[in-house]
Amino acid sequence: MRSQKSSGLFWMKQVIVVNASLGMGVGKTAAQVAHASTGSYGRSRQDFPEDVDTWKREGQKKIVVKGRDAEHLRELRRNAEIMGLPCYLVEDAGLTQLPPGTVSALAIGPAPDDDVDVLTGDLKLL
């Protein structure tokens, strides 16, 4: 069940979880965050167009947090899928700093704040 604020509206956000165990440079991290964000946005546009419209009206809130490692990101993705939340896991192409297939970032949402917080609310900001 989706959470609603007292106004009856959903407050939407997207959370991007970065694999902190990789020690990526700032530029590489930014690129991986962008890949995750746009990947999840693309899936959301197709499957949850009303959520995307609400998210856009609300300013497209994005939060970037630290994940422990690749397995942690995979676990978060599995749980997001079980909850029916849009998500996108980035596995790097291996063209620069990381070996091919390295799990670098995960985006969850846009989706209702409270639903995303169930999975990511205890993670520290990047």
N, C-alpha and C positions, 0 to 999 in steps of 0.2 A: 504494500500500500504506500502511495506517495504521501510525503509530508506536505502540509500546507501551513502558511503563516496565518495569523488572525485576519488578515485582509482577504483571505481566500485565494491569494496568489501563490504560485510557487516562486521561490528564489532559487535561481539556477547558478551552477558553477561547473568549472572543469578543474580537476586536480591532475597535475602531471608529477609522476613519481620518477625520480632520477636514481639510477643504480649508483649509489655513492661508493661502492667498493672499487669502481674502475679508475677513479682519480682522473677523469677527463679534464682537459683544459677548458677554459671559459667558453671559447668559441665552439668547440665540439659539443659541450653541454648545451649551449644555446641551440645549435642545430638539431640535436636529438630531441630537445623539448619541442621545437617547432615541428619536427616530423610527427611526434606523438600527438600534439595538439591538432594538427591539420588532419591526421589520420582518423582520430576519434570524431572530429567535427564532420568529416565526410560520411562516416557511418551514421552519425546522428541525423544528418540532413535527410538521409534516405529512410531511416527507420523511425525517427522521432521528430518530424518537422515542426510540430507545435512547440516542443521543448527548445529547439534551436531558435525559433522566433522569439520566444520569451527571453532566452539567454541574450540574444542580440539587443532586445529592448532594455534589458537590465545592465548593459555595458560589457557583456562578455567576460565576466569575472573568471580569472585563471589564477591558480595557486600552485607553486612549485615546491615540492617537498623531497626529502631524502628517503630512499628505500635502502635496505641493507645490502642486497645482492640480487643476482638474477632469479634465484628461487623465490625470493620474497616478492618480486614483481610478477612472476608467474602465478604465485598463490593469490595475489591481489586480483589479477586478471580472472582467474577461475572464479573467485568469489563475486566479482563484478558481473560476470556472465550469468552466474546462478541467480543474482538479484535482478537480472534483466537490464543492467546499465550498459550504455555504450562504452566501449573501450578500444584501445589500440596499443599493442605491444610493439616496440621498435626493436628489430634485430638488425644491427648495423651491416652495411654492405661490405665493409672492410676496405674502403678506399683510402683511409687516412690513418687515424690513431688506433683503431680497434680491429681485431681479427674478424673475418666474416662470420655473421651469425651471433655476435655478441649482443646480449640483451642489455640495452642501454637506458630505455625510458618506457613508461607506461602512462597513457592518459586515460582518465575515467571521466565521462561526461562530455558535453554538458548534460547535467541531470540535477534533480532537486538537491539542494545543499544537504539536507538531513540524510538523504540516502547515500550520498558520496561520503559524508562524514563517518558513517558506520564503518567504512573500510579505511579511511585515511585520516580521521580526526586526531589520531594519536601520533602522527608522523611529524617530525620537525621540519621547519622551513629550510629550504636550501640556502 
